[in-house]
Amino acid sequence: MNTKLLPILIAILLLSNSLKAQKLSDSIINYGIEKTFPAKRYGWGWSQAILLKAIYNKYHGSNGADKEKYFDYIKTSMDLNYTKANGTTPNDIVSGLGMAFLAEKTKEEKYKQKALAIYNDYQHIIKTKNGGVSHRANIAQLWDDTVYMLAQYFFEMYKLTGDTKYLDDFMEQYTIHKKVLADKKTGFWVHGWNEEQREYDDSCCQIGWDMNPERKNHEFWGRGNGWILMTLADALSIVPKTSPYYPILKADLVKMTSNLPALQNKQTGHWYQLPIHPTDSLNFQESSCTAMFAYTILKGINLHILPANTFMPVVKKAYEGLRMYSLRPEGSQYLVPTRICIGTCIGDKNYYYHRKIVEGNDFGIGIFSMFMQAYEERVKNSD
């Protein structure tokens, strides 16, 4: 064992004992709710929407006071943002899952009207010639992130209304993005494609990432593929098995996850910033994509799509690895996710290798909590 990790491991064990019945997912999500991102600070955008999605998941997996706490977070954050809530970009649309959720639970017309207004905004977003929704507002580009951001809103609108047009919209965008971004051999997705023959400086992407005949970058970024994998896992939990979409989504999940066990670090359970280059000296083990991959695999097992005897050891290794190497205690109540790649745009291999590593951010808390909750529920149901 790495002796530098010993104090951290002891602290986590002590924290676990002091919390008694509290789960790791509770310790993580409570850090977000109570310490860093309370509902009164909710910002309408993608990163805090991932925390919102995790709180939504916790609501559905809780009872009593906890359930009320999670509901209050969603309601407070949506009420505070009601006037500025919009769907003018995919990164704005994802927060709309909160409005659709409240419309279903409260039956209040104002939430339904706002959720529908977001859909109206969606219909006016700039599109590429093949019908893909642009990730950026000022230039027609397709990014893998977009698929997840749209999907969470579409799935909640389908649950609210029962209208299959929202599943149709999801599948249309998934198919368009997949055709441009997915690698036929591995199933992994590159990060982005620019339809337009001009440079565009968004102050985040590496200039010139699209200066090649295909107008796209050629790296399979970890968290970018995590967005696609989590989308597939969530879709297969919602799309009816009788739908013609189901076998397509199922096949894609099977294909993408088939590559993951061999790419996992056998000692730490983590995957890498660029998963297919685990031996590159500049590459690093990245926790958010690790949680996303493990979440997807676990959901695939639960849905009887992936064989448990093959994939459950992979999930357990990721769980223990994240617990050991990518969580630190904060006081006596909280666990803070670490080793998270900062919000990232598009570039070449060197660009991804030199992204900053952060801890305790909103989307990291959300992603960790979603996986930890799913793992805890699996263990509980196996007892």
N, C-alpha and C positions, 0 to 999 in steps of 0.2 A: 504493500500500500504506500502511496505517496504520503510521506510524513507531514507535508505542508497542508494536506487536506484533513488531517486528524482533528484539529480544533474545530473545523467547520462541521465535520461529521458528528463530533460529540455535542456541539451546540444544537444541531438538528435533532439528535436523539433526545436531548433534554427537553427541547421544545415540544417534540412529539409526546413525551411523557406528561408534560405540564398541561397540554391541551386535552389529554385524555381522549374523549370521544370525537374531538374535532378532526376532520379529515384534512389531508394536504390541500385539497382543492378549496376548502374553506379558508385555510390560512393564507392562501394565495389571493383568492378573490376578495377577502376582507381587507387585505393590504390595499387593493385598488379602491374599494368602496370607502374605507374609513380613513386611509392615510394620504393617498395621492390623487385620486380622481373621484371625489364625491359627486353626487348627481348635480349639485348646484354649480359645478364647474364643467358640465358636459359641453363639449364643442361639437358642432355638427360637421362630421367628417368621418373618414374611414377608420382612423386608428383607434379612436375611442369607441367607435361602433363595434370593433372586435371585442372590446371589454363588455359592451352592451349585449352582444350575442352570448358571451359566456354567462352573464347575469341572467339572461333569458333561459339558458340551459339549466342554470342552478334553480331558477323558479320552477321549472318543470320537474326537477328531481328532488324537490324539498317539500316539507310540510310545516304547518303551524307558523310560528313567528318568523322563521327564516324565509318561508314563502312570501310572507307579507313584506319583509325587508327588501327582497328582490323586486317585488312588484312596485313598491314605493320608489325604488331607484329608477326604474323604467319610466314610471309616470312623471316623476319630478323632472327628469332629464328631457322628456318629450314636451312637457308643459312649458318649461323654460325656453325651449327652442321652437315653439309652435309657429311663431310669426316668421322666423327665418328658415324653417325647414323647407328643403327643396330637393329636386332631383336633376339638377342641371349638369352633373357629371356622375359617372359611376361611383366615385368616392363620396359623393353626397347621397346618392340613392340608398346606400347600404343602411344608413341610420333610419331610413323609412320603415325598416322591420319593426321598430318600436311603435310607430303610429299604427301599423296594421295589427300588431299584437294587442294594443290597447283598444282598438276598434272591436276586436273579437271578444275581449274579456269584459269590457265595460258596457258595450253596446251603445256608447255615446257617438252620436252622428259626427261630431266635430273631428274625431280621430279618423273616421272613415273618409270624410271629405278631404282631410289633409293627405291621407294615404293615396287617394285617387288623384289628388293634385300632383303628387310626386310622380305618379305614372304618366300624367299629361306632360310633365317636364321631360320625362324619359323619352317620350315619343318625338321630342324636338331636339334631342342631342345630335350633334354632328355625326355623320356615319361615313364609312368608307364606301366605295362603289359596290362592294360585295355585300353591303348591308350591315357590316359590323359597327357596333357602337364604339366611338372613339374614346380612349382613356383621357385624352387631353382635349380641352375646350377650343384650342386655337389651331389645331392641326390634326389631320385624320391619321391616328395611330391605333393599333390594336396591341393591348398588353394582356398578359395572362391574369394579372390582378383583377381586371374588369369582370371576369367570369364569376369569381367568388362574390364580389360586391353586388352585382346584379342578382345573383342567385338567392342570396339571403332575403332580399326584399321580395322577389318573385315567389319564393316558397311560402312566405308568410301571407302574401296576397292570395295565393291559391287556398291556403287554409282558411282565410277570412271569408272568401267569396265562393269557393268551390268551382270557380271558373277556370277551365283548363287552358284558357288563352295565356295565363301566366306561365304555365309549364311549356306551352308552345313558344312563348317569347324566350324563356330560358334556353330551351333546346336549340332554337334558331341561333342565338348568340354563341352558345357552346360550340355548335357545329361550325359556324363561320370562323371563330377563333381557332378551333382545333385544326381546321384545314390549312391555316396559314402558319400556326406556331408549333404544332406537334410534330415530333420526329417519328417517322413511320416505323423505324426499327425498334427503338426503345420505348416509345410512347411518351417520353419526357417532352416538355415544352420549353422552347426558348422564350425569352422574356418579352420581346416586342418586335413589331413590324411597323414601318412607316410607309404609308401609301404614297405620300407626296415626295416629289423630287426637289426638296429644299431642306436646308438645315434649319433647325429650330432649337434655340437655346432656352431650356426651361429652368436653368440654374440648378439642375439636379442630375440630369443624364450626362454621360460623357459625350462631348462634342464629337460627331463623326461616327457614332455607333452604327448608323444606318448607311454609311457610305460604302456599299458593296452592291453587287448586281441584284441580290435578293431583297435588299432594303430592310434587313433584320439582323439582330445580333445572333450569335451562335453559341451562347452559353446557357446551360441548364441550371439556372439559379435555384438554390434549395428552397427558399420560402416561396418563390414563384410557383414551383411545382407543388409546394404544400397547399397553396390556394386551390389549385386544380384538384388535388387529391381530396381535400376536405369538401370541396364542392361535390365531387362524385359520391363521397360517403353520405353527405347530407341528402343529395338528390335521391339516392337509392333507398333512403328511409322515408321518402315522401312520394315519389313517383309510383303510381300503382304498378304492380307486377304485370298486369294485363296491358299496360301501355306499350306501344311499339318502341318507345324511348328506353325502356328498362333494359333490354338485352344489350343495347349499344353502350349505355353507361356502365353496365356490369362488366362487359368485355374490356372497356377502357380501364376500369379500376384493377381488374385482374392483370392486365398487361403492365401497367405502371408499377404496381406493387411487386410484381415478380422480380424486378431488378433490385429491390431495396435490401433484402437480407444480405446479399453479397457485398453491398456497399457500406453496411453498418460497421462502425468500429467495434470490434469484438470485446475490447476491454471496457470501454466507456459507454457503449450503447448509443452513441451519438452518430448522426450523419453530418456531412460537411457542407460548408457554404456553397461549394460547387460539388455536388454529390459524386459525379463520375470521375473526379480527380482526387481520390483520397490520399494519394502518395505525394502530391505536389507539396513542396516545402512551404509555400506561402499560403496554402489552403488551411482552413481552421474548422474545428468542430463547432457547429452552430446549433443552439438549443431550440430556437423557435421552429425550424424545419424538422428537427427531431420530434418535437411534440406533435407537429402536424402529420408527419408520416405515421407515427405510432397511433394517433387518433384514427386515421383512415384505416389502417390495418385492423385495428380493434373493431371498428364498426363493420368492416368486411367480414370478420369472424362472426360477430353477433348476428349478421344478416345471412350467415351460412353461405357466403360467397367465397371466402377464403378458408382453407383447412386449418383448424386450430392447432393440430399437432405440428404443423410446419411453421405457422406464424406467431402463435402465442409466445414462444420463447423470445422472439424478436421484440414483441411488445414489452415483455417483462424486463428485458435487457435495457430497453429505452427508458422505462419507468424508473428502474433502479439507477440508471446512469444519470438521468435528470435530477433525481433526488440527491444523488451523491455529489455530482459535479456542477450542477447548474441552478442550485437553490442556496440561498444564504438566509440565516435567521435575522429578523429585525425585532429586537425586544423579545418579549415572552409570548407574543401572540401571532406574529406574522412570518411568512416565508416570502422571499423576494426572488423572482426569476432573474438569472444572470446569463451571460454569454449570448446575448441577443444582438443580431446584426441590426444596426439602425435602419430606419426607413430608407429604402433603396430604389433608385431608378435604373436606367439601362446603361450598360457599358460592355467593355471587353473583360477578359479574364482578370487582368490586373486591377481593373476597377472594382470588381467584386471582392478580390482578395484584400483590398485596402479600405473597405468600409469600416466605420467605427463600431466597436462593441459596446453595448449599453446594458443597463439592468433596470428592472422595475418600471418599464414603460407600459403604456396602456394596452397596446396590442399584444405585447409579450405576456402580460398578466392574463389577458383573455385566452390566448392560445394555450398556455400552460394549464389554466383552470379547466378548459374544455377537455383536454386529454386526461388530466388527473381525475376529473369527475367521471368520465367514461370508464376509466380503469377501476375506480372504486366501486362503481355500480356493477361491473363485471365480476369483481371479487365477491361482492355481497351476494349476487345472484348465484354464485358458484358454491357458496357455503351450504 
